[in-house]
Amino acid sequence: MEKIIVTGCNGQLGRAINKELNGKYEIVNTDVFEGAGITPLDITNVDDVIRLAREVKPSAIINCAAYTAVDKQESDVDLSYKINAIGPRNLAIASTEVGAKLVHVSTDYVFEGNGTRPYVEFDKTGPVSVYGKTKLAGEEFVKQFSDKYFIVRTAWLYGDGKNFVKTMLGLSEKMDEISVVMDQQGTPTSAKELAKAIAYLFPTNNYGVFHGTCEGSTNWADFTDEIFRIAGKSTKVNHVTTAQYLEKNPQAAPRPAYSILENYMLKLTSDYMFADWHDAIEEYLKELL
């Protein structure tokens, strides 16, 4: 059975990847924290990464590890570059040395976030936050050091772990009404759907940069309305502007006003289609509740 290294296995996507690939591959799970069945790995240490790759000899490495605390990174720049840029560089170097494919997961934050139509893979990047800048640097390192790579950009991810959906459900238990921004557009994407797309993509030789989000788009307030509708919650959602929200909830990092991604490369090079975001969130909540 082919071996695959999964980094960041404790995260939402790492867990979804494990469920999707279980029984199909021998999975070597890694994370910065030790645990049952987990090999501790610091992806920022190139020697450790190469040592593990030589030992395992995987056919593929799937990088789900990232520093995603967007606001914190504005004042924690060095750590952000280490995890989001140097980490992928190290994995790219190691994957090339052992002849493995590399799947690297990136983000909508690599774009400026002020578009008027869905971003495709050929659009110019222009990150404005430290998170976006370091993730873009990670992409560039993967392109530079790996010769068999899939860079998959996703957005608004939710799954088994801490996420927006669970935060809203938690608030609904304590509050009669909440305020959610209505002028930031994107596509909620389930980790399960993303894992299915990665499982479809990496056995192929269809290398390159891909966007990977559910179909359709919405804003955070309408998304919250849909979550509460499916979950049967009566909490009122006040639709507010980002400016109104920031008056009471200051944030260090700017959020993209428009971060809808079009899965253009997948559609150009394959017949693979993600589920619509409405269907994906309904399936997720049925399993969760």
C-alpha positions in Angstrom: 0.0 0.0 0.0 1.3 3.5 -0.9 2.4 5.7 2.0 1.3 9.3 2.4 2.5 11.8 4.9 -0.2 14.2 6.2 1.0 17.3 8.1 -1.3 19.2 10.5 -3.3 16.0 10.9 -5.1 17.4 14.0 -6.6 20.3 12.0 -10.0 20.3 10.3 -8.6 19.4 6.9 -6.1 16.9 8.3 -9.0 15.0 10.0 -11.1 15.1 6.8 -8.2 13.8 4.7 -7.8 10.9 7.1 -11.4 10.0 6.8 -11.3 10.3 3.0 -8.1 8.3 2.5 -8.5 5.7 5.3 -8.0 2.2 3.9 -6.8 3.4 0.6 -3.3 4.5 1.7 -1.0 3.9 4.6 -1.2 7.3 6.3 1.7 8.7 8.3 0.1 11.4 10.4 2.2 14.3 11.7 1.7 17.3 13.8 3.6 19.6 16.2 1.8 17.9 19.1 2.4 14.3 20.0 -0.6 11.9 20.3 -1.7 8.4 19.6 -0.7 7.4 16.1 0.9 10.8 15.4 4.5 11.3 14.5 5.7 14.7 16.0 7.1 16.9 13.2 8.2 20.5 13.1 7.8 21.5 9.4 9.9 24.6 10.0 13.0 22.3 10.6 14.2 21.2 7.2 16.5 18.4 8.6 13.6 16.8 10.4 11.3 17.0 7.4 13.9 15.4 5.1 14.7 12.8 7.7 11.1 11.7 7.9 10.6 11.7 4.1 13.7 9.5 3.7 12.4 7.1 6.3 8.8 6.9 5.1 9.4 7.2 1.3 5.9 8.5 0.7 4.3 8.7 -2.7 2.8 12.0 -1.6 2.9 14.6 1.1 -0.3 16.5 1.9 0.4 19.7 3.8 -2.5 20.7 6.0 -0.3 22.6 8.5 -0.6 26.3 8.7 -0.6 29.3 11.0 -4.2 30.6 10.6 -4.7 33.0 13.5 -5.0 36.0 11.1 -5.0 38.8 13.6 -2.2 37.4 15.8 0.1 37.2 12.8 0.1 40.9 12.3 2.4 41.2 15.3 3.9 37.7 15.0 5.5 38.0 11.6 8.5 35.8 12.0 6.5 32.8 13.2 4.0 33.3 10.4 6.8 33.2 7.8 8.4 30.1 9.5 5.2 28.1 9.4 3.4 29.4 6.3 6.4 29.9 4.0 9.5 28.0 5.3 7.4 25.0 6.2 6.1 24.5 2.7 9.6 25.2 1.3 11.0 22.4 3.5 8.2 20.0 2.5 8.9 20.8 -1.2 12.6 20.1 -0.8 11.9 16.8 0.9 9.2 15.7 -1.5 11.5 16.4 -4.5 14.4 14.4 -2.9 12.3 11.3 -2.4 10.2 11.7 -5.6 6.9 12.4 -3.9 4.1 14.5 -5.0 3.2 17.5 -2.8 -0.2 18.9 -2.1 -0.1 22.3 -0.5 -3.2 24.0 0.8 -3.3 27.8 0.4 -5.9 30.5 0.8 -8.1 33.2 -0.8 -6.1 35.7 1.3 -3.3 35.7 -1.4 -5.6 38.1 -3.3 -6.2 41.7 -2.5 -9.9 41.0 -1.8 -11.5 43.8 -3.6 -12.5 42.0 -6.8 -15.8 42.3 -8.7 -15.9 38.8 -10.1 -14.7 35.4 -8.8 -10.9 35.1 -8.8 -9.4 32.5 -11.1 -6.0 30.9 -10.8 -4.6 33.2 -13.5 -5.5 36.5 -11.6 -2.9 38.7 -10.1 -2.2 38.1 -6.4 -1.8 41.0 -4.0 -2.2 40.0 -0.3 -2.7 42.8 2.2 -2.4 40.8 5.5 0.7 39.1 7.0 -1.3 35.8 6.7 -1.9 36.3 3.0 1.7 37.4 2.3 3.2 34.4 4.1 0.8 32.0 2.4 1.8 33.4 -1.0 5.4 33.1 -0.1 4.7 29.4 0.7 3.2 29.0 -2.7 6.2 30.5 -4.4 8.6 28.2 -2.5 6.5 25.1 -3.5 6.7 26.2 -7.1 10.5 26.8 -6.8 11.5 23.6 -5.0 8.9 20.9 -6.0 8.6 19.5 -9.5 5.3 17.6 -8.8 3.0 19.9 -6.9 -0.7 20.7 -6.4 -1.4 24.1 -4.8 -5.0 24.2 -3.7 -6.4 27.5 -2.6 -9.6 27.3 -0.4 -11.7 29.7 1.7 -14.1 29.9 4.6 -13.3 26.3 5.7 -15.3 24.4 8.3 -15.0 20.9 9.5 -14.1 18.8 12.6 -12.6 21.5 14.8 -12.9 25.2 15.7 -14.7 27.1 13.0 -17.2 29.9 12.2 -20.2 27.5 12.1 -19.5 26.2 15.6 -18.9 29.7 16.9 -22.2 30.9 15.6 -24.0 27.8 17.0 -22.3 28.5 20.4 -23.4 32.1 20.3 -27.0 31.1 19.5 -27.1 29.2 22.8 -26.2 32.3 24.8 -27.7 35.2 22.9 -31.0 36.3 21.5 -29.4 38.3 18.7 -26.0 38.7 17.2 -24.4 41.0 14.6 -22.6 39.6 11.6 -21.0 41.4 8.6 -23.0 41.4 5.4 -20.4 43.1 3.1 -17.8 40.4 2.9 -18.4 37.8 0.2 -17.0 34.3 -0.2 -17.9 30.7 -0.4 -18.3 28.5 2.7 -16.4 25.2 2.1 -16.6 22.0 4.0 -13.3 20.3 4.8 -15.0 17.0 3.7 -15.6 18.5 0.2 -12.0 19.8 0.0 -10.6 16.4 1.1 -12.6 14.7 -1.6 -11.2 17.0 -4.2 -7.7 16.5 -3.0 -8.2 12.8 -3.0 -9.3 13.1 -6.6 -6.5 15.3 -7.7 -3.3 14.0 -6.2 -3.2 10.5 -7.8 -3.1 12.3 -11.2 -0.3 14.1 -13.0 -2.6 17.2 -13.3 -0.1 19.5 -11.5 -0.4 23.2 -10.9 -2.4 25.8 -8.9 -6.1 25.1 -8.3 -8.9 26.8 -6.5 -11.0 24.5 -4.3 -14.2 25.8 -2.8 -17.8 24.8 -2.8 -19.9 26.2 -5.6 -21.9 29.4 -5.2 -21.3 32.3 -2.9 -22.8 34.2 0.0 -21.8 36.7 2.8 -21.2 36.0 6.5 -24.6 37.2 7.7 -26.6 35.2 5.1 -24.4 32.2 5.9 -25.3 32.6 9.6 -29.0 32.8 8.7 -28.7 29.6 6.8 -26.9 27.9 9.6 -29.6 28.9 12.1 -32.4 27.9 9.7 -31.0 24.4 9.3 -30.2 24.0 13.0 -33.6 25.4 14.0 -32.2 28.3 16.0 -34.3 31.4 16.7 -31.4 33.8 17.4 -31.8 37.0 15.3 -29.0 37.9 13.0 -28.4 41.6 12.6 -26.8 42.3 9.2 -24.1 45.0 9.7 -21.3 46.5 7.6 -17.7 45.7 8.3 -17.2 49.3 9.5 -20.1 49.0 12.0 -18.7 45.7 13.2 -15.2 47.0 13.7 -16.4 49.9 15.8 -17.2 47.4 18.6 -14.8 44.6 17.5 -11.5 45.9 16.3 -9.4 43.5 14.3 -5.6 43.8 13.6 -5.8 42.2 10.1 -7.9 43.4 7.2 -10.5 41.0 5.9 -11.1 40.6 2.2 -14.4 42.2 1.1 -14.6 39.9 -1.9 -12.9 36.5 -1.8 -15.0 34.3 -4.1 -12.8 31.8 -5.8 -13.7 30.1 -9.1 -12.5 26.6 -9.5 -11.5 27.4 -13.0 -8.5 25.1 -13.4 -10.5 22.1 -12.1 -13.2 22.8 -14.7 -10.7 23.4 -17.5 -8.7 20.2 -16.9 -11.2 17.8 -15.4 -14.9 17.1 -14.9 -14.6 17.4 -11.1 -17.2 19.5 -9.4 -17.5 20.6 -5.8 -20.9 20.4 -4.1 -23.0 23.6 -3.8 -22.3 25.3 -0.4 -25.9 25.1 0.6 -25.9 21.3 0.2 -22.5 21.0 2.0 -23.5 23.0 5.1 -26.7 21.0 5.3 -24.9 17.7 5.3 -22.3 19.0 7.8 -25.0 20.2 10.3 -27.0 16.9 9.9 -23.9 15.0 10.9 -23.0 17.5 13.7 -26.3 18.0 15.4 
